[in-house]
Amino acid sequence: MLVRQSRPGSGTRTLELPSGKLEEGEAPADAAARELAEECGLAAEVLSAIATFWAAPGYSTELVHVFEASGLSEADPAELDDDEDIEVERLALVGALEALDDAASIAAFALWLERQ
């Protein structure tokens, strides 16, 4: 499940894995579940941690937490943040890595693929 959304830095709509920022005091798995519901309208029966990595440690403190969501079902509708304009897209596994537009999604997807 992927999301297409407007990103100011790219000047275009990018195709990414669902993602978001941690709320203060929020556990990474809780944030992953929240973002999956908000952006895709889905709930996961199981969230399995895959990896954690620094996005760009030379100039950023962003730490990326990667989870695999399984046992998916529809979630209660959630409201998007005011700055979010999201379309959910489902792509075939073959070619999905090349279709992604942001580095964190590419790295996360490659890490997931390595586990398969």
N, C-alpha and C positions, 0 to 999 in steps of 0.2 A: 504494500500500500504506500503510495507516494503522494506528495502534495505539491501543487504548483501555486506559487505565490509571488507577489511583487516584492522585490528587494531593492531598496534605494541604491545600494552600492553597485549593483549590476545594471541598473537602469532598465531592467526587463523583468519578466516573470521567470523564476527559476524552478526546476524540478528537484525536490529534496525528499529525504526521509522526514517523517514527522519529528519535530524538535521544539525546544523552547528553553527558557531560563528557569533555574531553580528559584522558587519563592523562598524568602528568608525562613530558615529552619526546616525546609522541606527535604526529605530524603530523595536521592536520585530516582529510585524505583517509583516513588509516589509521583514525582514530576513526569516520568515517562508515561505512567498510567493516565495522568491528567491530560497531557498533551495528546495522547492517542485518542482520548475521548473528545477533546476540544477540536482537534484538527480533522479527525477522520470519523468521529461518531462511533468509535469502537471501544470495547472493553476486552482485556486479555485475561484469560483464566490463569495464565502463567507468564511472568516476566522474568527472563533469565539474563543475568549480567554476562556480557561478552567481553567488554574491555573498557578501559578508561585511558584517555590520552589528552595531552595538551594540544589545543587547536593551532596556536602560533606563539610559542613561548618567548620568542624574540621581542614581541610587542604587545602580547595579550595575556590576561590571566584566565582566559576561557578554558575550562576543563570539560571535556566531552565524555559523557557516560553513555555507553552503547548497550542496548538491551534487545533481546529477541522476544517478541510478543507471540504467544500461541494460545490456542483455544479461544479464538476471537468470536465475539458476539456483538450485537448492536448495543450501544451505550445510551444512557439518557442524553438527550440533546444538550449541548453546552454552548454557551455564547462565546464567540470569538472575541479576542481583544480588538479594540477600536482600530488598530493599525494592521489588522490581518484581513487579507482578501485571498481566501484559499479555495482551490478546487482539488478534490481528491481524484487521483488517477490510479488505476490498477494496470500494471504492465506485466508482460511475460518475463520470466526470470532471465531468459536469454536476451541480451541487449540492454538490460536494465542498468547495469553498471555504467555503460557508455552514455546512457541517457541522463544521468544525474549531473547537476550543474555546480554543486558546491563541494568543497574539499572535505568537509566533515562527513557529509553523506557518502561520498565516494570511499573514504577510509572506513567508515562504519560498515558499509555494505561489503567491502573487500574482506574485512575481518569476519563478518558473518559467513561469507562464502567459504572462507578457509576452514570453518568448522563443519561444513557440510560434507 
